[in-house]
Amino acid sequence: MHLYGDILESYASRELPPQTLAAIDGHVSNCIFCAHALAEEAAVSTSWERRGWLGRLARVEEPVLAYAEDEDIRAKAA
């Protein structure tokens, strides 16, 4: 059993029945292919990227645009 397509997406979002999640948890802990596929799915779906020599996952923070609010305030005042 390997994770592909809809099953991979449902597992990553934890939308499967508890018994199925537990079975897949056990499989992923022993299958490098599925662990890698899951890591890639998580990186795509939650703004993560691989960094450094070891390719560790790091969360990518969206930049805060402080000036955008200032422009909205100025536009409303005009």
Secondary structure, DSSP 4 states (H G I P E B T S, - for coil): ----HHHHHHHHTT-S-HHHHHHHHHHHTT-HHHHHHHHHHHHHHTTEEEETTTTEEEEPPPPP-HHHHHHHHHHHH-
